[in-house]
Amino acid sequence: MKNRTKTLGLVLIIILLVGSSFSNAYGLNIPEAPTEDIYVQDYASMLSKEVKDDMLKMSSVLKETTSAELVVVTIPSMDGRTIEEYALNLFRQWGIGDKDQRNGVLLLVTQEERETRIEVGYGLEGAINDAKAGAILDEMITHFQMDDYDGGIATAYSLLLNEILIEYDVDVDQIFEGVRSITPATLQEPILITDIFKIIGPLLLIIIGTMFVLSRIMGRNLFVLTALLFRNLLGGRYAGPTHRGPMGGGFGGGFPTGPGSPFGGSSHRSGPTIGRGGFGGGSSGGGGASRKW
């Protein structure tokens, strides 16, 4: 009986040791969820005290106002893990965002691998889709390429914060009150087809009106003549002779193919208790984007 007990104890010890080694080998040893300064963990020392303090303050107010949690984490290295794996595991193990609304956002920067990722919870995937997350990271990397890590992270934080505030219809001034090191920032809106028509529409009307008047004066339908001209141009009627190489083949007009883009993919408002406590128990899966610099 005693030998059996000793054997079982030895087996349990071996299992624990193997499990621990397995966890470390496969990168599952994410840092424990912090209980202080929970919205900003600068393990790689990439942030100034002013920017860190302001982000802590704004994320605390954001949590009070909307229940959403915006978290910034910098790490020295991922030890061979991918940025997507590390961000997803950290997001879920820390429980960023409200448990029911799943409205957490993580901005992760890894120093040695020079990679960064935005991980978004399901509840905010409409406000911060993959395209917006990528555009925000592009803005941040512009600063990183000039070795301005503090300014780059502050810019990305401000852009993420703005999209969350729009989603919850919260006044920007309410969050930025008393903040000095971070300024409000917005993403540039893409040009829409309707905007293009607003620009070229009046010009088209002028051209059509002019052609109509000239057709009446000249006694010829300029609209028909223009259509015939375009048809002949497209048909190659006015094209010159084709030049051929030594093997008889013509020169192609296409663009060279090749790789595409170089890129891959409750706290209190103020006082000593800012950023203390714990996260809301949310989970990720809403999407995000990754970049290298």
ABEGO torsion letter per residue (X at the ends): XAAAAAAAAAAAAAAAAAAAAAAAAAGABBBBBBABGAABBBAAGABBAAAAAAAAAAAAAAAAAAGBBBBBBBBABAGGBBAAAAAAAAAAAAGBEBAAAGABBBBBBBAAAGBBBBBBBAAAAAABBAAAAAAAAAAAAAAAAAGBAAAAAAAAAAAAAAAAAAAAGBBAAAAABGBAABBBBBBBBBBBAAAAAAAAAAAAAAAAAAAAAAAAAAGBBAAAAAAAAAAAAAAGAABBBBBBBAAGBBBBABBBBEBBBABAXXBBABEAABGBEBBAGBBBGAEEBBBBX
